[in-house]
Amino acid sequence: MSYKKFESPDGHYTETWQDESNICHRLGLPAYISYYPNGILRKEIYYIRGVRHRLDGPADIEYYLNGSVYFESFVKNGDMDRRDGPALIHYSNNGSIISEAFYIDDHFLGHDKRGFWALWDRLNYKQRQHKNILKLLVRYS
């Protein structure tokens, strides 16, 4: 595992953690972090062996200069995926949500919780794991 820090001429800087093949990789923590010139956190990305991945929160988080969250994306094994809410969330600088998008297994399901999500909420855990459930729900929502 290696750590590298880069600074751009405009003062932004990034930190990366890489495996022996120089691929972004870090378990449990972001493998890519960037900062504004004043040192405020700008972006965090979680990678496992070069693939965006995180199970316990967003894999990609961007921040406004004031430190509030600008954007979050939930990614598992490189695919947009979140089963308990939106996989993409865009915030205003005061923290209110501007837009949301729902994805499961990299399949775009819509921008709100009507239709597909109303059906999804009625399924139990075992039903949600069925291999054809996404096809069925998309067809009937």
Sequence and secondary structure as in RCSB ss.txt:
>XXXX:A:sequence
MSYKKFESPDGHYTETWQDESNICHRLGLPAYISYYPNGILRKEIYYIRGVRHRLDGPADIEYYLNGSVYFESFV
KNGDMDRRDGPALIHYSNNGSIISEAFYIDDHFLGHDKRGFWALWDRLNYKQRQHKNILKLLVRYS
>XXXX:A:secstr
 EEEEEE TTS EEEEEE TTS B  SSS SEEEE TTS EEEEE EETTEE  SSS SEEEE TTSSEEEEE E
ETTEE  SSS SEEEE TTS EEEEEEEETTEEEESSSSTHHHHHHT  HHHHT TTHHHHHHHH 
